[in-house]
Amino acid sequence: MLVERGLQAMNVELVSDAYAIAANYLRRSGAIPDTLVTNERLLKIIIKLLQHGELNKIKLANKAIGRFEAQSGTRAVA
């Protein structure tokens, strides 16, 4: 899935970890549905942050959560 989007193989684990952290938080807060389906908008945010040089998975996840919530106009209460 991520390789098809043109990511380098060494970044797949980083994106996967950051996505798992962010998606878990957003699911628990009710911002995204609790399904196994990948949220494309969240994934695109993480990939864009990675392309702009962020290489820390925790920072990637936190920034992605912030941008996702800002775009959605919602803030989690969790």
Secondary structure, 3 states (H helix, E strand, C coil): CCHHHCCCHHHHHHHHHHHHHHHHHHHHHCCCCCCCCCCHHHHHHHHHHHHCCCCCHHHHHHHHHHHHHHHHCCCCCC
